[in-house]
Amino acid sequence: MQYSPSRPVRREFLVFGSPAVTQREIDAVTEVMRSCWIGTGPRVAAFEEQFRRYTGARHALALNSCTAALHLSMLAAGVGPGDEVITTPMTFCATVNAILHTGATPVFVDVDPATQNIDVSQIETAVTGRTRAILPVHFAGRPCDMDAITRIAARRKLLVIEDAAHAIEAAYHGRKIGTIGDMTCFSFYVTKNLFTGEGGMVTCADDATAARIKTYGLHGMTKDAWARYSDEGFRHYQVVLPGYKYNMMDIQAAMGLVQMPDIEKNLERRKQIWRAYDDAFRELPLSTPAPEEPDTVHARHLYTVLLSLPDLKCTRDAFMDALTRENIGSGVHYVSVHLHPYYRERFGFAPDRFPRAADISQRTLSLPLSPKLGDGDVEDVIHAVTNVADCFAK
Ligand SMILES: *Cc1c(COP(=O)(O)O)cnc(C)c1O
């Protein structure tokens, strides 16, 4: 069946995940350009310091992506060939690619159907003599069960490296995400809660780990490149390992710095939108996100619904196409990593190897969720979803 509304709910297409660029970001970036210190410099240092204070972590190290943050966290911990890292298949491919880049093997554990986070009750059976780390992903901004994860890690002597790409604002049992695991990795990609275009951050408590990540992130050099040419005079650097080119630029940090003071305000706005969606979709043939667990803060990065396909005469993709015809953009988070050809072929995964992640992959749909949305935009999304669901309802 072709869905074709006589008139879409809105004239202009609502782009999913479009960043809320304001004059402040434009001014901040322009100022950096005028200063001519556009590479890694004082703004990166200031952004690291503000982020460190926000999370309460001992160290915060800026990099050019969360992928780089994950990669270096594992390298700094000595994870490499022959090692195994336990993670979730319900994530962006970067989580798993970062494991593969170290030479280690990803070992997937299926998700909890309610939270869509790693099912902690299945982690311990996945631990082997080769396991070095657990890499939980705080899916959509909902903190994982960190008590269970840190307990298993302590018992089996494993590292905990968190993918908090969705979870800058999240907290668990009174502790900010970024202060619980051995290392926590954040993303400032265009679509994320705080954006710098490309960008990432690692937080950690261990001084030696922080020093290794810093060295690995800039060619393996022992001194900051930006300090080399400062007015303190020329200083020699030494290369102590074959590092990477993962540093953040001041142009990027300038965007992060202007957004830091608004983090909580933006979360509050996303919460309002979240509640409006929850209220509006109660009677529709889909399930809305589970409420947040007690004594946790959900960072509300993605509002994902699960379509009840038996009650609809359409697929998820047809539902998304219909939303597009209503001029509403949507997203899929995610098609489970084990269903993508590379991992499927390399590890020989059948779809039902991780049945919950496979089921979510077919039914999940993310709706626009951004402080950029006005009340009218939120109404448009609600109308479009309601129209499409009504039309396809059996
Ligand atoms: C966005 C994202 C990443 C990668 O972040 P980059 O900063 O783009 O490298 C990793 N994991 C998850 C869950 C993500 O959503």
The ligand as a MOL file (V3000), in Angstrom:
LIG
                    3D

  0  0  0     0  0            999 V3000
M  V30 BEGIN CTAB
M  V30 COUNTS 15 15 0 0 0
M  V30 BEGIN ATOM
M  V30 1 C 28.0070 8.1350 17.5620 0
M  V30 2 C 28.3990 6.8610 18.2500 0
M  V30 3 C 29.7310 6.4060 18.2770 0
M  V30 4 C 30.8080 7.0380 17.4850 0
M  V30 5 O 31.0100 8.3590 17.7890 0
M  V30 6 P 31.9850 9.2340 16.8770 0
M  V30 7 O 32.2500 10.4360 17.7150 0
M  V30 8 O 31.2260 9.5540 15.6310 0
M  V30 9 O 33.1900 8.4310 16.6000 0
M  V30 10 C 30.0370 5.3030 19.0310 0
M  V30 11 N 29.0830 4.6250 19.6970 0
M  V30 12 C 27.7960 5.0080 19.6710 0
M  V30 13 C 26.7960 4.2350 20.4520 0
M  V30 14 C 27.4130 6.1220 18.9230 0
M  V30 15 O 26.1210 6.4810 18.8560 0
M  V30 END ATOM
M  V30 BEGIN BOND
M  V30 1 1 1 2
M  V30 2 1 2 3
M  V30 3 2 2 14
M  V30 4 1 3 4
M  V30 5 2 3 10
M  V30 6 1 4 5
M  V30 7 1 5 6
M  V30 8 2 6 7
M  V30 9 1 6 8
M  V30 10 1 6 9
M  V30 11 1 10 11
M  V30 12 2 11 12
M  V30 13 1 12 13
M  V30 14 1 12 14
M  V30 15 1 14 15
M  V30 END BOND
M  V30 END CTAB
M  END
